[in-house]
């Protein structure tokens, strides 16, 4: 092999590797970022942040900071927690867009809504 041919082969390989890496970076930029988690605290017979707007794929976590048990139950039956004692948590990941009303089945006056928008 001549020196010029070796240099051209090396340059072609470098160009191909650069193009490949640029494609990978472009694919990463197009990929949807992971949705940041969201939190709702339960306290004093209320859902703090009773209205929440999130993106699809977001996991919402409810934490019972009250001295008495509570639940988190969707009005349309999509999710339902067990009875949560003080300090216990319930999480649900919202995959689809829509509006999801919820309440505490032990204290039905406690209500909230999660709106999922793309």
Secondary structure, DSSP 8 states (H G I E B T S, - for coil): --HHHHHHHHHHHHHHHHHHHHHHHHHHHHS------EEEEEETTEEES-EEEE-TTEEEEEEE-SSS-B--EETTSS-B---B-TT-EEEEEE-S-EEEEEE-SSSTT-EEEEEE--
